[in-house]
Amino acid sequence: MPITRAFTLPASATQLSLPNANAPLYLIFISSKHPDTGLPWCPDVRAAMPNVEAAFSAPDAPHLAIVEVGQKPEWKDTTNVFRTKWNVQAIPALVRYERKVDGAVGDVGRLVEGELLDQSRIEGFIA
């Protein structure tokens, strides 16, 4: 499956469009690129992304969408929409969304920060 690099979030997880009725959608919330370097400003994101991209590069891998949470001052703001509406309290955060029994789409699991440095853990999470 593809990796979508510029993903626009709807207002809430319940409005996410899944690839198909039974397939999960994975979102990874990462820091935005620093304007001077072109790299994510967060060192944890820079360390984790090679593992994440490797796990989602397999032909049979599920769909991954990348969501940038903003520059450091935006991210640190406690009213940041990703903190308040998407319950993302740490980055990087790899979150699995699925259609639940009641039909609503919701968060069913996540890996955050240092957990994303373990390639086998990522692969187990998306299997």
Contacts in CASP RR format, 6 or more apart in sequence:
PFRMAT RR
TARGET T0000
AUTHOR 0000-0000-0000
METHOD contacts of the structure
MODEL  1
MPITRAFTLPASATQLSLPNANAPLYLIFISSKHPDTGLPWCPDVRAAMP
NVEAAFSAPDAPHLAIVEVGQKPEWKDTTNVFRTKWNVQAIPALVRYERK
VDGAVGDVGRLVEGELLDQSRIEGFIA
1 19 0 8 1.000
1 56 0 8 1.000
1 60 0 8 1.000
1 61 0 8 1.000
1 62 0 8 1.000
1 63 0 8 1.000
1 64 0 8 1.000
2 63 0 8 1.000
2 64 0 8 1.000
3 53 0 8 1.000
3 56 0 8 1.000
3 57 0 8 1.000
3 63 0 8 1.000
3 64 0 8 1.000
3 65 0 8 1.000
3 66 0 8 1.000
4 63 0 8 1.000
4 64 0 8 1.000
4 65 0 8 1.000
4 66 0 8 1.000
5 66 0 8 1.000
6 66 0 8 1.000
7 27 0 8 1.000
7 65 0 8 1.000
7 66 0 8 1.000
7 67 0 8 1.000
9 16 0 8 1.000
9 27 0 8 1.000
9 67 0 8 1.000
9 86 0 8 1.000
10 16 0 8 1.000
10 17 0 8 1.000
11 85 0 8 1.000
12 85 0 8 1.000
13 86 0 8 1.000
13 97 0 8 1.000
13 105 0 8 1.000
13 106 0 8 1.000
13 107 0 8 1.000
14 104 0 8 1.000
14 105 0 8 1.000
14 106 0 8 1.000
15 105 0 8 1.000
16 25 0 8 1.000
16 97 0 8 1.000
16 105 0 8 1.000
16 106 0 8 1.000
17 25 0 8 1.000
18 24 0 8 1.000
18 25 0 8 1.000
18 97 0 8 1.000
18 98 0 8 1.000
18 99 0 8 1.000
18 105 0 8 1.000
19 25 0 8 1.000
19 62 0 8 1.000
19 63 0 8 1.000
21 99 0 8 1.000
22 99 0 8 1.000
23 62 0 8 1.000
23 63 0 8 1.000
24 62 0 8 1.000
24 96 0 8 1.000
24 97 0 8 1.000
24 98 0 8 1.000
24 108 0 8 1.000
25 62 0 8 1.000
25 63 0 8 1.000
25 65 0 8 1.000
25 96 0 8 1.000
25 97 0 8 1.000
25 98 0 8 1.000
25 105 0 8 1.000
26 56 0 8 1.000
26 62 0 8 1.000
26 63 0 8 1.000
26 64 0 8 1.000
26 65 0 8 1.000
26 94 0 8 1.000
26 95 0 8 1.000
26 96 0 8 1.000
26 97 0 8 1.000
26 126 0 8 1.000
27 64 0 8 1.000
27 65 0 8 1.000
27 66 0 8 1.000
27 67 0 8 1.000
27 94 0 8 1.000
27 95 0 8 1.000
27 97 0 8 1.000
28 52 0 8 1.000
28 64 0 8 1.000
28 65 0 8 1.000
28 66 0 8 1.000
28 67 0 8 1.000
28 92 0 8 1.000
28 93 0 8 1.000
28 94 0 8 1.000
28 95 0 8 1.000
29 67 0 8 1.000
29 69 0 8 1.000
29 82 0 8 1.000
29 86 0 8 1.000
29 88 0 8 1.000
29 91 0 8 1.000
29 92 0 8 1.000
29 93 0 8 1.000
29 95 0 8 1.000
30 40 0 8 1.000
30 42 0 8 1.000
30 45 0 8 1.000
30 49 0 8 1.000
30 66 0 8 1.000
30 67 0 8 1.000
30 68 0 8 1.000
30 69 0 8 1.000
30 91 0 8 1.000
30 92 0 8 1.000
31 40 0 8 1.000
31 41 0 8 1.000
31 42 0 8 1.000
31 45 0 8 1.000
31 68 0 8 1.000
31 69 0 8 1.000
31 70 0 8 1.000
31 71 0 8 1.000
31 72 0 8 1.000
31 75 0 8 1.000
31 91 0 8 1.000
31 92 0 8 1.000
32 40 0 8 1.000
32 41 0 8 1.000
32 68 0 8 1.000
32 69 0 8 1.000
32 70 0 8 1.000
32 71 0 8 1.000
32 74 0 8 1.000
33 39 0 8 1.000
33 40 0 8 1.000
33 41 0 8 1.000
33 68 0 8 1.000
34 40 0 8 1.000
34 41 0 8 1.000
34 71 0 8 1.000
39 46 0 8 1.000
40 46 0 8 1.000
40 49 0 8 1.000
41 71 0 8 1.000
41 72 0 8 1.000
42 72 0 8 1.000
42 91 0 8 1.000
42 92 0 8 1.000
44 91 0 8 1.000
44 92 0 8 1.000
44 113 0 8 1.000
44 114 0 8 1.000
44 116 0 8 1.000
45 91 0 8 1.000
45 92 0 8 1.000
47 114 0 8 1.000
47 117 0 8 1.000
48 92 0 8 1.000
48 113 0 8 1.000
48 114 0 8 1.000
48 116 0 8 1.000
48 117 0 8 1.000
49 92 0 8 1.000
51 116 0 8 1.000
51 117 0 8 1.000
51 118 0 8 1.000
51 119 0 8 1.000
51 122 0 8 1.000
52 64 0 8 1.000
52 92 0 8 1.000
52 94 0 8 1.000
52 116 0 8 1.000
52 122 0 8 1.000
54 119 0 8 1.000
55 61 0 8 1.000
55 119 0 8 1.000
55 122 0 8 1.000
55 123 0 8 1.000
55 126 0 8 1.000
56 62 0 8 1.000
56 64 0 8 1.000
56 126 0 8 1.000
61 126 0 8 1.000
62 126 0 8 1.000
67 82 0 8 1.000
69 75 0 8 1.000
69 80 0 8 1.000
69 82 0 8 1.000
69 88 0 8 1.000
69 91 0 8 1.000
74 80 0 8 1.000
75 82 0 8 1.000
75 91 0 8 1.000
77 83 0 8 1.000
82 88 0 8 1.000
83 89 0 8 1.000
86 95 0 8 1.000
87 107 0 8 1.000
88 95 0 8 1.000
90 112 0 8 1.000
90 113 0 8 1.000
91 112 0 8 1.000
91 113 0 8 1.000
92 112 0 8 1.000
92 113 0 8 1.000
92 116 0 8 1.000
93 110 0 8 1.000
93 111 0 8 1.000
93 112 0 8 1.000
93 113 0 8 1.000
94 110 0 8 1.000
94 111 0 8 1.000
94 112 0 8 1.000
94 116 0 8 1.000
94 122 0 8 1.000
94 125 0 8 1.000
95 107 0 8 1.000
95 109 0 8 1.000
95 110 0 8 1.000
96 107 0 8 1.000
96 108 0 8 1.000
96 109 0 8 1.000
96 110 0 8 1.000
96 125 0 8 1.000
96 126 0 8 1.000
97 105 0 8 1.000
97 106 0 8 1.000
97 107 0 8 1.000
97 108 0 8 1.000
98 105 0 8 1.000
98 106 0 8 1.000
98 108 0 8 1.000
99 105 0 8 1.000
99 106 0 8 1.000
100 106 0 8 1.000
100 108 0 8 1.000
109 125 0 8 1.000
111 121 0 8 1.000
111 122 0 8 1.000
111 125 0 8 1.000
115 121 0 8 1.000
116 122 0 8 1.000
END
